[in-house]
Amino acid sequence: MTPRPEQRAAARLAAVQALYQMELAGTALPNILAEFESHWIGQEVEGDQYKPADIGLFRDVLNGVLEHQGPLDRMVNDALQSGWPLTRVESILRAILRAGAYELRHRGDVPARVVIKEYADIGGAFFEREEVGMINAVLDGLAHRLRAEEFDAKAH
């Protein structure tokens, strides 16, 4: 059965939250997978209902960001405004940009515009319009560089 769009969106949100927690608390990957899959995804936590998520996508984004973090960080750094390196970006924003960059680079099965919109939407849950605009601009720049053919085809 193909996961529904809302399950993929929930997987992306969970992956961003897991990346953030891993960076902040130094939680190891096996522990974060176990925690999110058994206690967060599809569960009620402190009165909040977390949506069921596409576990395959959740794991792929998490594993992919960790496996390719160096090259992803360099790509995002290049896409950010000069003088504003990724290390100066707030950690949840860094997690969003890394996850989006991973999907753009390694998940050709997901249209670039979907990746950009999904991660900008996640940004909107945490940030004001200015930061969401930055997420959109950085991921759009990466998408045009990594997947130019998707944008060229639309122009014809």
C-alpha positions, 0 to 999 in steps of 0.5 A: 500500500502506498503511503498517503501524502499526510503520512509522508508529511508526518514522516518528514516532520518526525525526521526533522524533530528526530534530527533536532533531538539527536543534535541537541541531546546527542541521542544515538540513531538506534535510540532515536528510531526506537523512541520515535517509532514506539512513543511518538509516531501515531501516538498521543503524547501529553494531549497531542495526537501525533499522526501515523507516518510513513516509517520507511520515509522517516528512516530513510531521511534520518539515515540519509542525512546522517550518512551524507551530512558532510556533503549535505552541509556543504551544499546548504552552506553554498546555498545560504547567504554568504557570511551566514554559515549553516553552523550559525543557523538555529538547530531546528532550521538546520535539521529542516535544511539538511532533510530537504537537501537530502531529499533533493539530492537522493530522492529523485522519486519525490518531485522537487516542488513537493520537497520544497513545499513540505519542508517550508510547511514544516518550517511554518510550524516553528518559525515566522515568515522570514525563516520560512522564506529562507527555507524556501529560497535555500531549497529552491536554489538547491533544487534548481541546481540539483534537478534543473531538468524538472524546472526546464521541462516546465518552461517548454 
